[in-house]
Amino acid sequence: MRVSVKLLGLTSDAAGFANKKKEAVLDIQKKTTVGTLLHDLALDENENLIVLINNSPLGKADALNLLLNEDDQLIIFSQLEGG
């Protein structure tokens, strides 16, 4: 199963993101959750991340257990903090 992933303001050394690429189409197992994908991408699980799935925003807590589907498009970025 394939999903496309775009990272904004983040980097990953996972397969598909070689040479600091920010977008990749990844082959994943069926029944993969967003949480599993974040772990596989070695993104800091404690970081406040925003996940858009097919242009619908989800907070990381809401997205972690969401099952991914064929051709899903994910955009993952850090929540901005101000002062």
ABEGO torsion letter per residue (X at the ends): XBBBBBBBGBBBABBGABGGBABBBBBBBBGBBAAAAAAAAGBBAABBBBBBBGGBBBBAAAAAABBBBBGBBBBBBBBBBBX
